[in-house]
């Protein structure tokens, strides 16, 4: 990754959050360094995105931070993988107790080393388990990126959310069709928010929801 790409990514990050500290940026730089090192051994992100990590992954994750209420206390990131968005949000919102749920032991080891090198707070917890089998997180915020279709995310998120809670899910250009299909089975309070990194993508901010089968009982 070139210095120019890094500087451009940092500048965009400050547009999303003008108050981000130099210390936080330094932590994210360490995360990127750790990811690039581990990428040589395990596939954490697509190789085609390595030259644009700051925009494609860091900024894409960081745009969730302003959407999280100041009252939120816990965040569960489902299928954390390379730490997007969970590890980035742990750096940007250090007051949150962050739970990273990841089934792959090697990716979990990477997450642990990245968190340690970044100097993140002890409130960060890594759970090595499948999302559907992990202990309920009872989180105020549930996130997921590039993990599963929306209907599946709602089912998994229901296990790990508190009441009330919000879910923040990254979705690509087919999000409208996916949402329409999902609403056949779920009643959802959903607000699509334009992504700052991809004009065809959105962040789905989901409030209350329930399966229609439960409503109709």
C-alpha positions in Angstrom: 0.0 0.0 0.0 1.4 3.4 -1.0 1.8 6.3 1.3 -0.5 8.3 -0.9 -3.3 5.7 -0.5 -2.8 5.7 3.2 -2.9 9.5 3.4 -6.0 9.6 1.2 -7.7 7.0 3.4 -6.8 9.0 6.6 -8.2 12.2 5.1 -11.5 10.4 4.2 -11.6 9.0 7.7 -11.4 12.5 9.2 -14.3 13.6 6.9 -16.5 10.9 8.5 -15.3 11.8 12.0 -13.4 15.1 12.3 -12.8 14.5 15.9 -10.8 11.3 15.4 -7.5 11.5 17.3 -4.0 11.0 16.1 -3.8 8.2 18.6 -6.8 6.4 17.1 -5.4 6.8 13.6 -2.1 5.3 14.8 -4.0 2.3 16.2 -5.7 1.8 12.8 -2.3 2.0 11.1 -1.1 -0.8 13.4 -4.2 -2.8 12.5 -3.5 -2.4 8.8 0.2 -3.4 9.3 -0.9 -6.5 11.2 -3.4 -7.4 8.5 -0.9 -7.1 5.7 1.5 -9.3 7.7 -1.0 -12.0 8.4 -2.4 -11.8 4.8 0.8 -13.5 3.7 -0.3 -16.6 5.6 -4.1 -16.6 5.6 -6.7 -15.0 3.3 -8.2 -12.2 5.4 -9.3 -9.9 2.6 -9.4 -10.0 -1.2 -5.9 -9.4 -2.6 -7.4 -6.9 -5.1 -8.2 -4.6 -2.2 -4.8 -4.6 -0.5 -3.7 -1.4 -2.2 -6.8 0.4 -1.0 -7.2 -1.0 2.5 -7.9 2.4 4.0 -10.9 3.2 1.8 -12.2 -0.3 1.1 -12.1 -1.6 4.6 -11.1 1.0 7.3 -13.3 3.8 6.1 -16.1 1.4 5.1 -16.1 0.2 8.7 -15.6 3.5 10.3 -18.7 5.0 8.7 -20.8 3.1 11.3 -19.3 4.9 14.3 -21.4 8.0 14.0 -24.5 5.8 13.7 -24.0 4.3 17.1 -25.8 6.1 20.0 -23.8 7.6 22.8 -25.9 5.5 25.1 -24.8 2.2 23.6 -22.6 0.1 25.9 -22.1 -3.2 24.0 -21.4 -4.1 20.4 -21.4 -7.6 18.9 -19.7 -8.1 15.5 -20.9 -11.3 13.8 -18.3 -13.2 11.7 -15.6 -10.7 12.4 -13.0 -12.2 10.1 -10.3 -9.6 9.5 -11.9 -7.2 12.0 -14.2 -5.2 9.7 -16.1 -3.5 11.1 -15.7 -4.7 14.7 -12.1 -4.1 15.4 -12.2 -0.7 13.7 -15.2 0.3 15.8 -13.4 -0.8 18.9 -10.7 1.7 18.1 -13.1 4.5 17.2 -15.5 3.9 20.1 -13.3 2.8 23.0 -16.1 3.2 25.5 -18.0 0.2 24.0 -17.6 -3.3 25.2 -16.9 -5.0 21.9 -17.5 -8.8 21.2 -16.0 -10.2 18.1 -17.6 -13.5 17.1 -15.4 -15.6 14.7 -15.5 -19.3 14.1 -12.1 -19.6 12.3 -9.4 -20.1 14.9 -6.6 -18.6 12.7 -8.7 -15.5 12.0 -9.4 -15.3 15.8 -5.7 -15.5 16.5 -5.1 -12.6 14.1 -7.8 -10.6 15.8 -6.2 -11.2 19.1 -2.8 -10.1 18.0 -4.1 -7.0 16.2 -6.1 -6.0 19.3 -3.0 -6.5 21.5 -0.8 -4.5 19.2 -3.3 -1.7 18.8 -3.4 -1.4 22.6 -7.2 -1.7 22.8 -9.0 -1.8 26.1 -9.6 -5.0 28.0 -13.3 -4.7 27.3 -12.7 -6.3 23.8 -13.7 -10.0 23.8 -13.1 -12.5 21.1 -15.4 -15.5 20.9 -14.3 -18.4 18.8 -17.6 -20.0 17.8 -20.1 -20.1 15.0 -22.5 -17.2 15.3 -25.5 -19.4 15.9 -23.7 -21.3 18.6 -21.9 -18.5 20.5 -23.3 -17.5 23.9 -25.9 -14.7 23.5 -24.1 -11.3 23.5 -27.1 -9.2 24.7 -25.6 -6.3 22.7 -27.0 -2.8 22.1 -25.5 -2.8 18.6 -25.1 -5.8 16.2 -22.9 -5.5 13.1 -22.0 -7.7 10.2 -20.2 -7.1 6.9 -20.1 -9.5 3.9 -21.4 -12.4 6.0 -24.8 -13.6 4.9 -28.1 -12.8 3.3 -30.2 -10.3 5.3 -32.8 -12.8 6.5 -30.0 -15.0 7.9 -28.4 -12.0 9.6 -31.7 -11.1 11.2 -32.1 -14.6 12.6 -28.5 -14.6 13.9 -28.8 -11.0 15.2 -31.9 -11.9 17.1 -29.8 -14.2 19.3 -27.3 -11.6 20.1 -29.2 -8.3 20.5 -30.6 -6.7 23.6 -34.1 -5.2 23.7 -34.0 -2.5 22.4 -31.0 -2.7 20.0 -30.0 -1.7 16.5 -28.4 -3.7 13.8 -26.0 -2.1 11.3 -25.5 -4.3 8.2 -23.4 -3.5 5.1 -25.2 -4.4 1.9 -24.2 -4.1 -1.7 -25.9 -3.0 -4.9 -28.6 -5.7 -4.8 -29.8 -4.5 -1.3 -33.2 -3.4 -2.4 -34.1 -6.8 -3.9 -32.7 -8.5 -0.8 -34.7 -6.3 1.5 -37.9 -6.9 -0.4 -37.4 -10.6 -0.3 -36.6 -10.5 3.5 -39.7 -8.5 4.3 -41.8 -11.4 3.1 -40.8 -13.2 6.3 -39.9 -10.4 8.7 -41.4 -7.2 10.0 -38.5 -4.7 10.0 -38.0 -1.1 11.0 -35.3 -0.4 8.5 -33.5 2.8 7.2 -31.1 2.5 4.3 -28.2 4.9 4.5 -25.9 5.6 1.6 -22.4 4.2 1.9 -19.6 6.7 1.8 -17.3 4.3 0.0 -19.6 2.8 -2.7 -22.5 4.7 -4.3 -24.3 1.5 -5.0 -24.0 0.2 -1.4 -25.9 1.0 1.8 -25.8 0.6 5.5 -29.1 -0.9 6.7 -29.9 0.5 10.1 -32.5 -1.9 11.6 -34.4 -1.2 14.8 -37.2 -3.4 16.0 -37.9 -6.5 14.0 -39.6 -9.9 14.4 -40.5 -12.9 12.3 -43.9 -12.7 10.8 -44.6 -16.2 11.9 -44.3 -15.0 15.5 -46.6 -12.0 14.8 -49.3 -14.2 13.3 -49.5 -16.6 16.2 
